[in-house]
Amino acid sequence: MAKNIEPKLKKIGDYLKLEEDTVFTIPEYQRAYSWGIDHCDKLWQDINDFVESESRDRYFFGTIIINCQDDDTKYGLIDGQQRTTTFLLLLKALLFRINIAIERTASDEDSASLCRGLQERRRRIMGILYKAETEDISDKPDAAKDAEICRRGIILENFSINEQYKTELAAILQATDYASAEARVIKIKYKQKDNRYTNFFRNFKFFYGMIRELSDSQLNSIAKSITDNCEVIEIKSWQVEQAITMFNSLNSDGLPLYDSDIISAKLYAEAEKRGKEKEFADLWKQLNNCINELESIRLADINSILMQYMYYIRTVNKETISETGAVNVTTPGLRRYFTEINKMPITNPIGMCSDMMKLAKVWKKVSEYPQMKVLLKFNENTKLFLASYFFRFDENHITEEIVEPILTCLLRLFSLLELVDVGYSSKYFKTFLFGEEAKFVSKSTAIDEIIHDFNEHIHSNWDKETVRAALHDYDGNVLVYLNEYLFAKEKGLDFTLGTKYDIEHIMPYSGNNLQEIRKDAEIDSEEEFYGIVNKLGNKILLEEKINRAIGNEWFRTKVSTKLENRTGYIDSQYPIARALVSKYQNADKPYWKKEDIISAADKASDRIVGFIFGE
């Protein structure tokens, strides 16, 4: 017979004090330890403020949800792993400082009661961290005995497939002093100073530093308050689904929980039911590794991949189009969709995870395509519809030639979004794309049919002259990328966006020589200058290093010379910068005038209008 849910209000010291054969566990589907110094600082300030208030009440640190397993010997932390881990690090930092304080406390009568208090705190904390019996703990630190106690089994075991540093907490807890802890922990390669440490040690170091500023009396008071005057509500459940449901409902009030945490927990629970938890855990770990690579290039995270998958599933199930053909653009939240509206994907955890892995791998491959790099500068919603198209292929069969027609269609439409007064949510964009997504997904729909739909949609709703006029007034940056790409294509040149680049104003936007530059450019007033300097014809792409080197130099300097160790357009790989060098490098006195900006803007407008209208 299943046990009932068991909530209890507990002192933190009692919550953390486990029976001999019991451990806390962090389940496979949980997120990594992610609390940073900002979280620890708030926790520390809250505790300090509470202690200084001398309140007789107790301080409440929220609810902990535990899934009890293996005859109640494993307490799976469904909600509370960040706080529990942080409390253990805080207690260890307190223990180190208490040991030092005991050693230096004078043996006179006035200090006797303080020393006894510190010894009680030492016994209480060591009893929590190492399940040590009171009689086994010496009054004063004893290197050999303390080392033996610290080597006892860890009270928290981490099984999270998202945690890269599973041994880090144990390394800190098993150390006998701060120096040995620092020597034992992981140092991350290629990182400097405190950034080379994991969150575990950085937070531990923070607490150790804050505690060092306390007097011995303050240290005694704050250690007692943490273990005996601060509380949590511990809720125990004996069914993982039940525990996850509580986690979901208790945190539905806007607290910063990720949808992916809830969904991955549901997936893992379903896999466990089917005896496939190991297969799922391995697959989920691979998915996270792949998505970490996408995150490093700011392309996608786990929540965005889940959102793309939801769009795909809803399209396949015809959930976005009614029987009469009406398009429904209302989109549910991720959590609500997968846990309430359509639970079917979660009943196949291996299949759902495999689908997302396939999508992540395709994204990694296509992210290198030049046209893709340009599209990614536009509205984020482009990814949602591209992803549905990607599900036609796997990473081994997708090619630039296959993707390019759809990239072109989306680039044309989202270029218009940059220029017109209506937003993405209008019928011209979101509604049209929702209707078109069914064709993106369907392998039986020819690409030519999709191209025809975009052509018809664009020609039916916009005219060239209106778009050209909007381009004439355009002062944004997104279309600079498109103009550069189209220029390269027009000239038969390669286009690579690179990693570090800037938007360069050919005629400087600011600087000491503006009046002279304006005069050379034949611009009469400051008002006219600011009306023309941000036009599309005055902006190009330029490597960050070159842009920082030339600053606000004269045009003739930018295109024709190198200043000592500095560089100019002459060293750029971007096509328009190279074209400017080719045109002006050998001129006696090259100037970049108002008429040049207008001419360049007109050419850019013609280029982009032709692209948008498929000419």
Secondary structure, DSSP 8 states (H G I E B T S, - for coil): -----EEEEEEHHHHH---TT-EEEE-TTS------HHHHHHHHHHHHHHHHHT-SS-EEEEEEEEEEETTTTEEEEEE-HHHHHHHHHHHHHHHHHHHHHHHHS--SHHHHHHHHHHHHHHHHHHHHHH---GGGS-SS--HHHHHHHHTS--SEEE--TT-S-TTHHHHHHT-SSHHHHHHHS---TT--GGGGS-HHHHHHHHHHHHHHTS-HHHHHHHHHHHHHTEEEEEEEES-HHHHHHHHHHHT-SS-S--HHHHHHHHHHHHHHHTT-HHHHHHHHHHHHHHHHHHHHTTS--HHHHHHHHHHHHHHHTT-SB-TT--B------HHHIIIII--TGGG-HHHHHHHHHHHHHHHHHHTTSHHHHHHTTS-TTHHHHHHHHHTTS-TTT--HHHHHHHHHHHHHHHHHHHHSSS-TTSIIIIIHHHHHHHHHH-TTS-HHHHHHHHHHHHHHH--HHHHHHHHHH---SHHHHHHHHHHHHHTT------SSEEEEESS-SSSTTHHHHHHHTT---HHHHHHHTTSGGGEEEEEHHHHHHHTT--HHHHHH---TT---GGG--SHHHHHHHHHHTT-SS----HHHHHHHHHHHHHHHHHHHTT-
